[in-house]
Structures are given as structure tokens and as C-alpha cells.
């Protein structure tokens, strides 16, 4: 006769994310870990900008110079915020079977080639700065 597995008693309360709420100690540790990572990221940002002979800034804003380009968050977040038509076009290509969902170079190329709206200034600046840098090499 097969043995029945005994379930351990659990206490959880579902939240909007589909998981169980953390007990206060776990939540506090998670918040401390998040803060440690944020401090580490701010230090790395400052150190990297200082290495590039720029003003060390823990949370830099979007910027592009002849030596570097920095995004306040990520390239994807910048594009989503300043070029929403790009994401709409990418989704349209995926929906019609002309593109692949997720990170895909061919879909990105077709998206940027066929999107009606112009890209944000920061993207133009980045490309011009890279061209200039490449010409000097």
C-alpha cells in the first residue's frame, strides 16, 4: 500500500503577484538586500564616470558625449519612454508573424527600419558620437 505524503502546515496569504506574503523578518532582509545592491550600483556608477573623466554621479541622467553614453535606467527603458512607437511596431511585427518575440536582432532591425516615428535625440547623439569615435581610430 503506497504511503501518503504528509503535508507540512503552511501559512500564506496570496498577493497580487500570485505569491505568498513574506513574514516581516524576510521582508526586512529583502529590503536590506535591495538597498545594499542600490548602494553598490550607485558607487559603481560614480566610479565608472570618474574613470571616464566625467563628473562622478551616483544616479546619472540620460546623456551622450564624445566619450560615453549613459542611460538613467537601461537602453530599453529609455526607448520605451522616449520612443513608444518603436515598441508598438515591434509588437505589430510579432503579431503578424513578421517578427520574433523577445530579443531578436532581425526583429529589432525591421522595427527600427519601418517604425513611423523618429528615434529620440539621445539615440541620434549616441550614434553620432560612436561614428566620431570610430573615425578617430
C-alpha positions in Angstrom: 0.0 0.0 0.0 1.5 3.4 -1.0 2.4 5.8 1.8 0.6 9.1 1.9 2.8 12.1 1.9 2.2 14.3 4.9 2.0 18.0 4.1 3.7 20.4 6.3 1.4 23.1 7.6 2.0 26.4 5.8 0.7 29.9 6.3 0.5 32.2 3.4 -1.7 34.8 2.0 -1.9 35.4 -1.7 -0.9 38.8 -3.1 -1.4 40.5 -6.4 1.8 38.8 -7.7 0.5 35.3 -7.1 2.9 34.5 -4.3 2.6 34.4 -0.6 3.4 37.5 1.6 6.8 37.4 3.3 6.9 37.4 7.1 8.2 40.7 8.4 11.8 39.4 9.0 12.0 38.1 5.4 10.6 41.4 4.0 13.2 43.4 6.0 16.0 41.3 4.8 14.8 41.6 1.2 14.6 45.4 1.6 18.1 45.5 3.1 19.5 43.4 0.3 17.8 45.7 -2.2 19.3 48.7 -0.5 22.8 47.1 -0.5 22.6 46.4 -4.2 21.4 50.0 -4.9 24.3 51.4 -2.9 26.7 49.2 -4.8 25.2 50.3 -8.2 25.5 54.0 -7.2 29.1 53.5 -6.2 29.9 51.7 -9.5 28.1 54.5 -11.5 30.3 57.2 -9.8 33.5 55.2 -10.2 32.9 54.5 -13.8 32.0 58.1 -14.7 35.1 59.2 -12.8 37.2 56.7 -14.8 35.8 58.3 -17.9 36.9 61.7 -16.6 33.3 62.8 -16.2 31.6 64.2 -13.1 31.1 61.3 -10.7 27.3 61.0 -10.3 25.7 58.1 -8.4 22.4 58.3 -10.4 23.3 59.9 -13.8 20.6 61.2 -16.1 20.4 60.1 -19.8 23.4 61.7 -21.6 25.7 61.2 -24.5 29.1 62.7 -25.0 32.1 62.0 -27.2 33.5 59.7 -24.6 30.4 57.9 -23.2 26.6 57.4 -23.3 24.8 56.8 -20.1 21.1 55.8 -19.5 19.4 56.7 -16.3 17.9 53.2 -16.3 18.5 51.0 -19.3 18.5 51.4 -23.1 15.3 49.5 -23.3 13.6 51.7 -20.6 14.8 54.9 -22.4 13.4 53.6 -25.7 10.1 52.7 -24.1 9.8 56.1 -22.6 11.0 58.3 -25.4 10.1 56.1 -28.5 6.9 54.2 -27.6 6.0 53.8 -31.3 9.1 51.5 -31.6 7.6 49.0 -29.2 4.2 49.3 -30.8 5.7 48.5 -34.2 7.7 45.6 -32.7 4.6 44.1 -31.2 2.8 44.5 -34.5 5.6 42.6 -36.4 5.3 39.8 -33.8 1.5 39.7 -34.0 1.6 39.5 -37.9 4.3 36.8 -37.8 6.9 39.1 -39.4 9.0 39.2 -36.2 10.0 37.1 -33.2 9.1 38.0 -29.7 11.9 38.6 -27.2 15.3 39.9 -28.0 15.9 39.3 -31.7 18.3 41.4 -33.9 16.3 40.8 -37.1 13.1 42.0 -35.5 14.8 45.0 -33.9 16.3 45.9 -37.3 12.9 45.6 -39.1 11.2 47.5 -36.3 13.6 50.5 -36.4 13.6 50.4 -40.2 9.8 50.6 -40.5 8.6 52.5 -37.5 6.9 55.7 -38.4 8.1 57.9 -35.6 11.7 59.3 -35.4 14.0 57.9 -32.7 14.8 60.0 -29.7 17.6 62.6 -29.8 19.7 60.6 -27.3 19.9 57.7 -29.8 20.9 60.1 -32.6 23.6 61.5 -30.3 24.9 58.1 -29.3 25.2 57.1 -33.0 27.0 60.3 -33.9 29.4 60.0 -31.0 30.2 56.4 -31.9 30.8 57.5 -35.6 33.0 60.3 -34.5 35.0 58.0 -32.2 35.4 55.3 -34.9 36.6 58.0 -37.4 39.4 58.9 -34.9 40.7 55.3 -34.6 
